[in-house]
């Protein structure tokens, strides 16, 4: 017999953490890993774009996997028998290398620019703002439970990558950046 997708256990406004404890769906922990999940979905939309090449798509898929690891870490209570490994420094080094690779293809930034241009550049900027919100949610969670500091560094770098990616999409599509005018 095939199991059902729905369990009905969350109908009371709670969900299970990795260790089995029930937590309110509006708790700081769920806000943090739920926002990471939302960010991952935005990355999936960008990865599906024809505006990026296979190299950028592979980078994004790698980042999505790291975001799953981050979500699992944020969803794990300290009492759980299973504990995630700390996020490895090589993950942060890899995203920094990806930022440098993308940014290295772009003209120098000499002014503030508005999000927009190509629709997928705009989507990259939406994802960037979701990454910033995820960062804020993770900081709020870190005030009540221990959070691996590498998670914050990774999410911070991811927002930088998404900014560069938006510029990259506009650049490769030959769409001018929109300067901010006071």
C-alpha positions in Angstrom: 0.0 0.0 0.0 1.3 3.4 -1.0 1.8 5.9 1.9 0.0 9.1 1.7 1.7 12.5 1.3 -0.4 14.0 4.1 -0.1 12.8 7.7 -2.6 15.2 9.3 -0.2 15.5 12.2 0.4 19.2 11.4 -3.2 20.1 11.5 -2.8 21.5 15.0 -0.2 24.0 13.9 2.8 22.0 15.0 5.4 20.0 13.1 8.1 17.5 14.0 11.7 18.5 14.3 14.4 16.0 13.3 14.6 14.6 16.9 10.8 14.1 17.0 9.8 17.0 19.2 6.8 18.9 18.1 7.3 22.6 17.5 4.9 25.4 16.6 4.9 26.2 12.9 5.5 29.9 13.6 8.5 29.3 15.9 11.9 31.0 15.2 13.3 27.6 14.2 10.6 27.0 11.6 10.8 30.6 10.4 14.5 30.1 9.8 14.5 26.8 8.0 11.2 27.6 6.2 12.9 30.7 4.8 15.8 28.6 3.7 13.4 26.3 2.0 11.8 29.3 0.2 15.2 30.5 -0.9 15.9 27.0 -2.3 12.7 27.1 -4.3 13.8 30.5 -5.8 17.1 28.9 -6.7 15.3 26.1 -8.5 13.4 28.6 -10.6 16.6 30.4 -11.5 18.3 27.1 -12.3 15.5 26.3 -14.8 16.2 29.5 -16.7 17.5 29.5 -20.3 19.3 32.8 -19.3 22.1 30.9 -17.5 24.7 28.4 -18.8 25.4 24.9 -17.5 28.2 26.1 -15.3 26.0 28.5 -13.4 23.2 25.9 -13.3 25.6 23.4 -11.8 26.7 26.0 -9.2 23.1 26.6 -8.3 22.3 22.9 -7.9 25.3 22.6 -5.6 24.1 25.5 -3.6 20.6 24.0 -3.4 22.1 20.8 -1.9 24.0 22.9 0.7 20.7 24.7 1.5 19.1 21.3 2.2 22.0 20.5 4.6 21.5 23.9 6.3 17.7 23.3 6.5 18.3 19.9 8.1 20.8 21.5 10.6 18.3 24.2 11.5 15.5 21.6 11.9 17.5 19.5 14.3 17.0 19.9 18.0 19.9 19.6 20.4 18.4 16.5 22.0 18.2 14.6 18.7 20.3 11.4 18.4 21.2 12.5 14.9 23.3 15.7 14.8 24.4 17.4 11.6 28.1 17.9 10.8 29.2 21.5 10.9 29.1 23.1 7.5 32.5 22.6 6.0 34.7 25.5 5.1 35.1 24.2 1.6 31.4 25.0 1.0 32.1 28.6 1.8 35.3 28.6 -0.2 33.4 27.1 -3.2 30.7 29.8 -3.1 33.3 32.5 -2.8 35.0 31.0 -5.9 31.7 31.1 -7.7 31.1 34.7 -6.8 34.6 35.6 -8.0 34.1 33.6 -11.3 30.7 35.4 -12.0 31.9 38.8 -10.9 35.1 38.4 -13.0 33.0 38.4 -16.2 31.3 41.7 -15.3 32.2 45.3 -15.9 33.1 47.1 -12.6 30.1 48.4 -10.7 30.4 52.2 -10.5 26.9 53.1 -9.1 24.0 51.6 -7.3 21.7 49.7 -9.6 18.0 48.8 -9.4 16.9 45.2 -9.5 15.4 44.4 -12.9 16.3 44.1 -16.5 15.9 40.5 -17.7 13.1 38.7 -15.8 15.6 36.1 -14.5 17.9 38.8 -13.3 14.9 40.2 -11.4 14.3 36.7 -10.0 17.9 36.5 -8.9 17.4 39.7 -7.0 14.2 38.4 -5.4 16.2 35.3 -4.3 18.9 37.7 -2.9 16.3 39.4 -0.7 15.0 36.1 0.5 18.6 35.1 1.3 18.9 38.3 3.4 15.6 37.4 5.2 16.9 33.9 5.8 20.0 35.4 7.3 17.9 37.6 9.6 15.7 34.6 10.6 18.8 32.5 11.4 20.3 35.3 13.5 17.0 35.4 15.5 17.2 31.7 16.0 20.8 31.9 17.0 19.7 34.0 20.0 17.8 31.1 21.5 19.7 28.0 20.3 23.3 27.3 19.1 23.6 27.7 15.3 26.7 26.8 13.4 28.3 30.2 12.5 29.3 28.8 9.1 25.6 28.6 8.2 25.4 32.4 8.5 28.5 32.9 6.5 27.2 30.7 3.7 23.8 32.4 3.5 25.5 35.8 3.5 27.8 34.7 0.6 24.8 33.3 -1.2 23.1 36.7 -1.3 26.3 38.1 -2.8 26.3 35.4 -5.4 22.7 36.1 -6.3 23.5 39.8 -6.7 26.4 39.0 -9.0 24.2 36.4 -10.9 21.5 39.0 -11.6 24.2 41.3 -13.1 25.6 38.3 -15.0 22.2 37.5 -16.5 21.7 41.1 -17.6 25.2 41.2 -19.0 25.0 38.0 -21.0 21.5 39.0 -22.3 22.9 42.4 -23.3 20.4 44.3 -21.1 21.6 47.5 -19.6 21.7 47.8 -15.8 19.2 50.3 -14.5 21.1 53.0 -12.5 19.6 54.3 -9.2 18.6 58.0 -9.6 18.1 60.0 -6.5 
